[in-house]
Amino acid sequence: MTKNEMIDLVARKAHLTRKAAKESIDIFLEETTKALKKGDKIVLSGFGTFKVVNVKDKPVIIPRTGEKRIIKAHRAARFHAGKPLQRAVR
């Protein structure tokens, strides 16, 4: 599902205009991004948890060239699905 499809779905189900639905989704995504940038954890009960993890240096081999490189330590966003979401997907 694309963002535009999600906007149409939210507009239809929540009886909102497309503009209001787009604004709602944009605000949700913007605030989620801000919280993760700060390192906060976002818990959506019944859906899942978004959090930031620290990834250590990691040696890799480039398959095409066989060259060895090191991917430097960085922060990455992770999502862990809640039990209701896991059950629904099964």
Backbone torsions as a table, in degrees:
resi	resn	phi	psi	omega
1	MET	NA	134.1	179.2
2	THR	-90.9	169.9	178.8
3	LYS	-61.7	-41.5	179.7
4	ASN	-64.1	-38.9	176.6
5	GLU	-64.7	-39.0	177.5
6	MET	-64.6	-41.5	178.4
7	ILE	-60.7	-46.0	179.1
8	ASP	-61.6	-41.8	-179.4
9	LEU	-64.8	-46.5	179.5
10	VAL	-63.7	-42.6	179.6
11	ALA	-59.8	-44.0	-177.7
12	ARG	-69.9	-47.4	-175.4
13	LYS	-73.6	-33.3	-178.2
14	ALA	-94.5	3.1	-179.1
15	HIS	54.7	48.0	178.1
16	LEU	-113.3	163.3	170.7
17	THR	-73.3	160.2	179.1
18	ARG	-61.9	-36.4	179.8
19	LYS	-63.9	-43.6	179.8
20	ALA	-66.1	-40.5	178.8
21	ALA	-64.9	-42.3	179.0
22	LYS	-62.6	-43.2	179.9
23	GLU	-63.5	-41.3	179.0
24	SER	-61.6	-47.8	-178.9
25	ILE	-66.7	-41.1	178.5
26	ASP	-61.5	-42.0	179.4
27	ILE	-65.0	-43.3	178.3
28	PHE	-58.9	-48.1	-178.8
29	LEU	-65.5	-39.9	-179.8
30	GLU	-64.6	-45.9	-179.0
31	GLU	-69.4	-34.5	175.7
32	THR	-63.7	-44.5	178.6
33	THR	-61.8	-44.7	179.7
34	LYS	-60.8	-44.4	-178.8
35	ALA	-63.9	-42.8	179.6
36	LEU	-67.8	-35.2	176.3
37	LYS	-59.1	-39.1	179.4
38	LYS	-75.1	-12.9	-179.3
39	GLY	94.9	7.5	179.1
40	ASP	-72.8	158.7	176.3
41	LYS	-104.0	138.4	-179.9
42	ILE	-114.6	118.6	-178.9
43	VAL	-111.4	119.3	176.1
44	LEU	-111.4	100.1	-175.2
45	SER	-53.8	133.4	179.8
46	GLY	82.3	-8.1	-179.5
47	PHE	-116.8	-61.6	-180.0
48	GLY	164.7	-172.2	-176.5
49	THR	-128.5	132.7	172.6
50	PHE	-104.1	134.4	177.1
51	LYS	-149.6	166.6	178.5
52	VAL	-107.3	133.3	177.6
53	VAL	-120.8	152.9	175.0
54	ASN	-93.1	126.5	179.7
55	VAL	-104.5	129.2	-178.3
56	LYS	-77.4	167.4	172.4
57	ASP	-53.1	142.6	-176.6
58	LYS	-140.5	122.7	176.0
59	PRO	-77.5	136.8	178.3
60	VAL	-134.8	159.5	174.9
61	ILE	-117.9	126.6	178.1
62	ILE	-75.7	115.2	-175.1
63	PRO	-58.8	-39.2	-175.8
64	ARG	-64.2	-41.3	-174.2
65	THR	-108.5	-16.5	-176.1
66	GLY	77.7	5.1	-178.1
67	GLU	-71.5	139.3	177.7
68	LYS	-95.7	133.9	178.5
69	ARG	-138.1	167.7	175.8
70	ILE	-119.8	125.8	173.0
71	ILE	-85.2	121.9	-175.2
72	LYS	-68.7	156.7	177.7
73	ALA	-59.5	141.5	-179.8
74	HIS	-157.0	173.2	175.2
75	ARG	-100.4	146.5	-179.4
76	ALA	-141.5	147.7	176.7
77	ALA	-84.3	140.5	177.8
78	ARG	-131.9	152.3	177.0
79	PHE	-126.8	133.3	175.4
80	HIS	-120.7	118.0	-177.7
81	ALA	-69.1	141.0	175.4
82	GLY	-76.4	165.9	-177.1
83	LYS	-59.5	-43.7	179.2
84	PRO	-60.3	-37.8	177.7
85	LEU	-67.9	-41.9	178.5
86	GLN	-60.7	-43.9	179.5
87	ARG	-64.4	-40.1	-178.3
88	ALA	-65.2	-35.7	-177.5
89	VAL	-75.6	-31.2	179.3
90	ARG	-62.0	NA	NA
